[in-house]
């Protein structure tokens, strides 16, 4: 007779045998280009702190000052008594920065995506998602009750065919920058396809917000698209802004509808006010210090040039996410472990996060890195690659 302990043991054993077992690192330091784990310092190339703001003194000071004023916990959901002045100020600043009438904070990107899709979609509607969308978008679409279809990655022609065959309300959902491949969605072409079929376009810009566009407003700004073309813009605060949480920006009616209907907004405790205050300080740094985006872009160019010279298996990415496609899960784990022995932290990404046969090293660069850090990365990758 089956039992839960037996089932769990089988799952764990299978994960180990297939090279898919995951283990956590415990950091003894703040996020940064150099972190400390078990008393040893490592060059960190697996953080999403793209602008190097997670431990910036102004961001830390804003957090400390707000905690002294508002306490640590928010105490309740936004709709009870958990919505504080720092939350409100951050929402207004995010709306202005993204060029939308309003913005709404969520406690995480996963909660934002699932809440948005469940609120917008009903049975009989259609939702079309890129095959490589983030898990939160896929889960939100599947759980929404709408007719769910995935289209081949970046294939606008295939999407056009599917849109034309659908009769009902239609929502197209994509990542602005894909989290595991690092490439950018063809947003202008997607917007055109949506406009031709009276569909809405939603963009999850978790990995584009802050680092793309002239003002750092993200992949939609870089594509020259505004609220008319992208009615639903979502992004997270835990990557380029270096804090935590997420937001959606859009029209007055969209935000009010989410406040009234999104279960992941209504039925959860609000972010701590100090996190909102720190996020606002980080947003101001993003706006004032364009050199961070410029420096990051230069590092990406430096890395890709060096990796091409070494013959490393680069993927087609111009973003801070620079994956090396290895294919085999065991090889990815072995290379990651070898790099850690050499003092570098780089994550091995394996199924089910990526499709079978596409395991990789996911290298992420930050504005806090120096050219010398990138050169050391290339040197150690070359040594590991030649020995693999």
Residue, then its C-alpha position, 0 to 999 in steps of 0.5 A: x500500500x502506498x504511503x506519503x513517506x514512500x512517495x516522498x522518498x521515491x521523488x527525492x531518490x529520482x531527483x538525485x539519480x537524474x542530477x536534478x536535486x536542488x540545494x540551497x546556499x546560505x550566505x553570511x554576507x549582503x548581496x554584492x559582487x563578492x559574497x561569503x558562504x561558509x566563511x569563504x568569499x566568492x565572486x557572485x555571478x548568479x544574483x539578479x541584483x542587476x544594478x548593484x543596489x541591494x546593499x546600497x547605503x542609500x537604500x539601506x538607510x531608507x529601510x532603516x529610517x522607515x522601520x524606525x517610523x513605521x515598524x517592521x511589519x505592515x500588520x494587515x492586508x492593504x485593504x484592512x489597515x496595512x497600506x502605509x504612506x511609503x506604499x502609496x508613494x512608491x506606487x505613484x512613483x512607479x506609475x510615473x516612471x512607467x508612464x502609466x496612470x496608476x501602479x499597484x504593489x504585490x508582495x511577490x512577482x508570483x502573486x502579481x502574475x497569478x492574481x492579474x491573470x485570474x482577475x482579467x480572465x474568465x471561462x470562454x476567454x483565450x490566453x496565449x503564452x510564449x512557451x518559455x514564459x516564467x512559471x508564474x505566468x504559465x500557472x496563472x494562465x492554466x488556473x484562470x479558467x480561460x482557454x489556454x494556448x502556448x505558442x512557439x518561443x518568439x514565433x509571432x506568425x504562429x501567434x497571429x494564426x492562433x489569434x485569428x482562430x479565436x473568438x472571444x476576449x484574447x490576452x497575450x502574455x509574454x516575458x519582456x526578457x526571458x529569465x533563463x535564455x536572456x533574450x528579449x521578446x519581439x514586443x513591437x511585432x507582438x503588439x502589432x499582432x494584438x492590435x490587429x485582433x483586438x487582443x490585450x498584451x501583458x508583459x512581465x518585465x521582471x528582468x528588463x525593468x531598470x536595465x533596459x530603455x533610455x530611462x530604465x523603464x524596461x523592455x517596453x520603453x526600449x521597444x517604444x511601446x506605451x500603455x496603449x500597446x501594452x495595457x498590462x505591465x508587470x515587473x518585480x522589485x527584487x531584481x534591478x531595484x534590489x529589494x522585494x515585491x512586485x507591481x503592475x502598472x496600467x489604467x485606472x480601471x485595471x488597477x481598481x479592478x485588481x484591488x477589488x478582485x485579485x485574491x493574491x492582493x486582497x488576502x495577503x499581508x502587505x509588504x513591510x513599509x520599510x521595503x517600500x521605502x527602500x524600493x523608492x530610494x532604489x528607484x531614485x538611484x535608478x533614475x539618477x545614475x544612468x551610468x549603472x545601465x551603461x556600465x552593465x551594458x559594457x560588461x555584457x559586451x566584454x563578456x560576450x566578446x571574450x566568451x566567443x573568442x574562447x568558443x564557449x556555448x553562448x546563447x543569443x542574449x544581449x541582457x545581463x543574463x548570459x547562459x552557457x548551454x551545456x545540454x546535459x544536467x550532470x555536466x552543468x552541475x559538474x561545471x558549477x561545482x568546479x567553478x565554486x571550487x575556484x571561487x565563483x558562484x554560478x548556478x546550474x539550471x536544469x529541468x524542469x526549470x528549462x526543457x530537457x536537454x537544455x541544462x545550462x550555466x546561468x551567468x548573471x552580470x551586475x553593475x557592481x561587477x568590475x571589468x577585472x571580475x569579468x576577466x576572472x570569470x572568463x579565465x575560470x570558465x576557459x579552465x573548466x571548459x577545457x577540462x570538461 
